[in-house]
Amino acid sequence: MAEIIPMPKHIKVFSGTVNPELAEQIASELELNLGKVKIEKFANGEIYARFMESVRGCDVFIVQSVAGEHINDALMELLIMIDAAKRASARTISAVVSHYGYARQERKAASREPITARLVADMLTVAGATNMITVDLHQDAIQGFFDIPVNHMTALDLFADYFRAKNWNPEEVCVVSPDVGRAKAAKKFQTKLDSDIAIMHKDRPRHNQSEITALIGDVTDKICIINDDMIDTGGSLCAAADTLMAKGAREVYACATHGIFSGPAYERIAQSQIKEVVVTNAVPVPADRCGDHIKVLSVAPLFAKTIQRVFEYGSVAALFPD
């Protein structure tokens, strides 16, 4: 019987049109050239994608952020690229989704509502994705919507390193959860900073509108750090900052993995009592918006390490020993 010689594995990284800068950084961290793909639109808005190099037998990683002004186009683009890779005989196809759009619709909060986060998971799987890589989902339970492996990372260590570098006295710092649902993540963040913790209670009378109804914890003369997974219009964040300052906080900072910054967000933050907002480039932030109020950290090294572990069948959990 002839000996079966295993074929060598090949890795290729491609980018959608939403966040090519992040994809370039990830490829650079992996010491790879970003793969060539042609993405166009027909006159009626239909999306066309074609890989300009062979992906047969390759482990393909497609980097896309399902966010931005044209979020539905971003999602459709990702699905079409996955389908193209499948039909081009890629060995495996990993959707590297730096921001998982529709994650806020992960349950039925009222009758006759959709669970769109599940719908997106089904679409990605049916399109042909064999693996999912993402960071700081709106709810951890979204991982259960997938029937394929999900590598769920967190940017908490990135934020912890950033704030530790300010050399504050831990006794003067207080991590603040903007709502009860974020309390578990805030507790982890508080442990990393060895600080105090406070939890807010927030009601939403309608979409993109919130009211802070309670604050649990003492923030008097504290440097408060509001930690959330995303910032959309900034209304909740600015309301939380006003509440903290009214309760005697010394300064207010904020950090969130996904800086969506829709509508009046930039103006609200600039006029708010928040000293600094720290986000990542999981969602692209225009260079002219970065400055005194907004700081952007790169998650490219984190994604690159995860992609390397997935490609080599290594442990992703080892990247997060906590």
Secondary structure, 3 states (H helix, E strand, C coil): CCCCCCCCCCEEEEECCCCHHHHHHHHHHCCCCCCCEEEEECCCCCEEEEECCCCCCCEEEEEEECCCCCHHHHHHHHHHHHHHHHHCCCCEEEEEEEECCCCCCCCCCCCCCCCHHHHHHHHHHHHCCCEEEEECCCCHHHHHHCCCCEEEECCHHHHHHHHHCCCCCHHHEEEEECCHHHHHHHHHHHHHHCCEEEEEEEEEEECCEEEEEEEECCCCCCEEEEEEEEECCCHHHHHHHHHHHHCCCCEEEEEEEEECCCCCHHHHHHHCCCCEEEEEECCCCCHHHCCCCEEEECCHHHHHHHHHHHHCCCCCHHHCCC
